[in-house]
Amino acid sequence: MQKIMRIKLNLGLARIQKEAGERRDFLPNKQKAATVFMEDLLHELFVTHFGEPVEAVTPLKGGGSDRKLFRLRHAQRSVIGVTNSDRQENLAFLGFSKHFRRAGLPVPEI
């Protein structure tokens, strides 16, 4: 499931980058379009993983880099969705998280 989610996010970002390169009028709104698209993907992933629709999305303040954080909710379930256009940073994050989990450190489930 995790690999499928990463693939969908990477394919979505590649599509946005392609459109931005082909359409000059798209460039000023590239960041906004990317954020909306990634938020839509988070909705899809939530439904695919939990079998429930998202009832509310709340943007959260992020820390460093270009990461965008969202709280997605349905009934009693609440998860954090993170998007980031930097593929290398995403891979590093996944690698660190996997390493920390194996070491028994408390890290969020991805």
N, C-alpha and C positions, 0 to 999 in steps of 0.2 A: 504494500500500500504506500509506504513512504517513497519508494522509487517512482511509482506512478504519479504521486503528487509533485515530486521534483520535476519530472518530465513535463507535466502539464504546465507548471509555472515557467519553466525554461522555454517551452514552445510558445507560450503566450507572450513572453517578453520578446522573443525573437520576432514575432509577428508585429509587435508594436514598433520595434526598432526598424524593421523593414519599411513599414508605412511611414515612419518619420523620415527615413532617408529618401523615399520616393515622392513625398508630398511636402513641398515647402510650407504650405499653409498649416500643416500639422505640427510643425516644429514648435511654435510658441506654446502650444497646449500639450506637448509631449508628456511632461511630468504628470499633469492632471489626468490625461488619458491612461497613462500607465497605472496610476493609483486606482482609478475606477476599474480598469480591467483586472488588476490583481485582487481588488476587493471582490469582484464577481467570481474569480477563481476560488477565493476563500469560501464563498457561499457554496459553490459546487462541491468543494472538498468536504465541508461540514456535512452537507446532505449525504454525500457518498459514504462518509465514515460513520455517521451517527444515524442515518435514516430519518432525520428530522429536518424541517426547514429552519433557517435562521429567523428569529423573531426581531432581533435588534443587533445593530453594529455600532460600537462606540470607538472612535479613534482615540488612541492613547498617546501620551507624550513619549517619544523615544529617547534613547540614550545617544550613542554615537552612530556614525556612518549614515547611510541613506535608508536605514531600515524604517519601515512603517509598521506600527503595531495597532491591532484592532482587538477589541473584546467582542466575540460573537456569542449570542445567547439564544437559548430555546428552553422554555420552562425552567427546570432546575439545573440545566447544564450551562456552563460558561467556560469558554476556551479562549486562548490568546492566539490570534493569527498574526504572522509576521511576514512581510514581503520585503524583498531587497533585490534590486536590479544587478548587484555585483555578484556574479556567479562564483567567483573565487572565494569571496567572503562567505557565501552560503555553504560552499563545500567545506571550508575551514570550520564553520560553526557546527555543521553536522559531525565532522570528525572529532572535534573537541567534546561535543556532547556524548558521543558514543564512548570515547575514552573515559570521560568522567563517570558515566553510568557503570562501565565495567569495573571502575575503581571503587564503586560503592558510594559515590558522592550523590547528594540529592540534586538531581537535575530534572527539568520538566520532560515529560514524555513527548517525543516528536512523532 
